[in-house]
């Protein structure tokens, strides 16, 4: 059966497209500058089969279902974009599928298709709205409506699944209201909270949930997910793909909220700064420091520099020999010790510019130091 085009469901660890996510759904702006046509397809078959890199988390929940010892509440934690929503939706599909066998939903029946579209009457999905400047909050009235839904018996028998995505956006009042449901859950209800920042939840909320951690994906896993989503392809420039891998940091779902052109320009600025620190004379580094200090996105550029050097170090450690990574060939190959010291200096600068320290002072200091006395120390 060929996949049916949808605009409300992620494909392999992706984010929901605009309008998805059920009540209060928060979708991204679209794929990197329109690449891939802005369309996400509904995975064919069980949703859990499309969850990449989360075998431990998936296995733990599936085993609990199979053995009949499912807890009433789970907190799915991990970086944004690694598959928490897909895991929640896949577990809901497994619980609500009348043809589920041996811990696997059929993925084809009416119930499975309804869950895939977030339209199943026994699946209730709460998620903050995207607002100017970020996500909105989830208030007490929304939680009270969810509690009312939980009080009703399942429409189709079996389970009722309640999902609160981005649960850290719950106001303190809403979290306190949620405690009643967590303390006295209906016997037929399963509550799934997802959060990239579980420390923002009240300890009393966290303590009443079983925590299931999700990890960041490897670069190869991310490549596979993004290729399936049509965000990268064999015709793409490898350097651009590497920039994207650095930007998403093991979380392919983040790619849907990125502007590819802006990302490319920002990462080029980060790479130019790294190259200057490794191989340019001090006067040139100071000129670049002045230009960087005027950028509104300085924090993001420095973050890109930190991530870029980290990736170079990982590549160097993983290879006993070989050419320098893209962007490094114009200067003498720095030693591993020089790269590690530069990474530490960049990380400290990244930390300082987010505080009260003067940006230009931080960058000038870094420019004078270069790579700890390495190639960038010339005048």
C-alpha angles and dihedrals in degrees: 000000000000119000113264114231112246136170098204106061135065122236114222108341093333130136124258115267119243112300094021131112099071122255109015090002115187113209131178128252093254139276122314105304092328096305111155094028095274091270126125121197129220109247114246114239129005112357093225089063088066096054107108126205097000102097094136096051093043093045092051094054096040091050090051090053093046093050095043096241101113113156118231095239135030131184111209108201134182142101118316111271102025098109109277093135092046091051091050092048092045092052089049089052091051093050095045099042110106090202097050113139131186095350097314132106117221092234092209109071125095092259093053092049091049091053090048088056093041089239101113110125091226095050114083116186123191121185134156121259120248109248134178105288097018144311122341124231131261111237137205094260091059091050091048090055089050090051090051090053090050091056092063120085115251112278094223100029127254117054138009113206120203117191127188109186117197089017090175086074090068112113116238089254091052091049091051089050090050090056091074090059092045092049096044106025120176110254093242098048131095118194120206121189122186125196140161088198108043091164086074090065121089113262088237090058094047093047092057093055132070106237118227113189123210120201135220113263126244119252091255092051090049090049090055094049094047091046090052089051092050093243094121133023142178090267093060122105108261093222090056090049090051090052089053092050090052091049098050093046096208095317110105093185089070090068091076092064096048128101104220097206093049091045091051093050093046094049091047088055090049092049092048089053092050092048091049092052090050101043117002126095119258095257091057092048090052091052090052090046090058092050093048093049089062095055119107089212097051092127091054092046091052090046088053090050091051092049093044094053090045090054091049089052092050091049091049093049090048093053127057089199141357143103123313117265120268112294095026101080096087093069136046112283108264120225121253090248090054091050093049092049091048091049090054092048092049092048090052091049090049089054094046098050089058090060135055094289117119109258097219092049092052093048095044090052090051091046092054093047094049110176098339095284095324129123093312095064097086120114 
